[in-house]
Amino acid sequence: QVQLVQSGGGLVQAGGSLRLSCAASGSIFSINTMGWYRQTPGKQRELVATITNGGSTTYTDSVAGRFTISKTNAKNTMYLQMNSLKPEDTAVYYCNSDITTFQDIRLVRTYWGQGTQVTVSS
């Protein structure tokens, strides 16, 4: 069984910084693309940033230049460093990962973290 456990988040003033972490654990054979999403009430979940197994990254336009996605392969952990935060960044943030387990190395499944609230006050 695989789990993605998130940490970080909280309340910060506009212009401040926060760091989110997402640790994958369990019977992991390989981790493919990992990503961060966010969601506000009444809206669809929005893709924020992704990072591939090779380290290539993408960002949605609204966070490019302010957020940085990274990972440590040895710890199966992904991070989202969020700088110059704005009130419109307020949302529940979720991590996501495409993972192959030892139970079936032919199958890639998508797993989600539990979500963490980020609130940016003006």
Residue pairs with C-beta under 8 A, 6 or more apart in sequence:
1 26
1 27
2 24
2 25
2 26
2 27
2 28
2 99
2 101
2 109
2 111
3 24
3 25
3 26
3 111
4 22
4 23
4 24
4 95
4 96
4 97
4 111
4 112
4 113
4 114
5 22
5 23
5 25
5 113
5 114
6 20
6 21
6 22
6 93
6 94
6 95
6 113
6 114
6 115
6 116
7 20
7 21
7 23
7 116
8 18
8 19
8 20
8 21
8 116
9 18
9 20
9 93
9 116
9 117
9 118
10 18
10 117
10 118
10 119
11 119
11 120
11 121
12 18
12 85
12 118
12 119
12 120
12 121
13 120
13 121
14 85
14 86
14 87
14 120
14 121
14 122
15 84
15 85
16 85
16 120
17 81
17 82
17 83
17 84
17 85
18 82
18 85
18 118
19 79
19 80
19 81
19 82
20 36
20 79
20 80
20 82
20 93
20 95
20 116
20 118
21 77
21 78
21 79
22 34
22 36
22 77
22 78
22 79
22 80
22 95
22 97
22 113
23 75
23 76
23 77
24 31
24 76
24 77
24 78
24 97
24 99
24 111
25 76
26 101
27 101
27 102
27 103
28 76
28 99
28 100
28 101
28 102
29 99
29 100
29 101
29 102
29 105
30 53
30 99
30 100
30 105
31 53
31 73
31 76
31 97
31 98
31 99
31 100
32 52
32 53
32 97
32 98
32 99
32 100
32 108
33 50
33 51
33 52
33 53
33 97
33 98
34 50
34 51
34 71
34 78
34 95
34 96
34 97
34 98
35 47
35 48
35 49
35 50
35 51
35 69
35 95
35 96
35 97
36 47
36 48
36 49
36 50
36 69
36 78
36 80
36 93
36 94
36 95
36 96
37 45
37 46
37 47
37 48
37 93
37 94
37 95
37 96
38 45
38 46
38 48
38 89
38 91
38 92
38 93
38 94
38 118
39 45
39 46
39 91
39 92
39 94
39 115
40 90
40 91
40 92
45 94
46 60
46 91
47 60
48 59
48 60
48 63
48 67
48 80
48 93
49 57
49 58
49 59
49 60
49 63
49 67
49 69
49 80
50 57
50 58
50 69
51 57
51 69
51 70
51 71
51 78
55 71
57 69
59 67
59 69
62 88
63 82
63 89
66 82
66 83
66 84
66 85
67 80
67 81
67 82
67 83
68 79
68 80
68 81
68 83
69 78
69 79
69 80
69 81
70 78
70 79
70 81
71 77
71 78
71 79
72 79
78 95
78 97
80 93
80 95
82 89
82 118
85 118
85 120
86 120
87 120
87 121
87 122
88 120
89 118
89 120
90 118
90 119
90 120
91 117
91 118
92 115
92 116
92 117
92 118
93 115
93 116
93 117
93 118
94 112
94 113
94 115
94 116
95 112
95 113
96 110
96 111
96 112
96 113
97 110
97 111
98 108
98 109
98 110
98 111
99 108
99 109
99 110
99 111
100 107
100 108
100 109
101 107
101 109
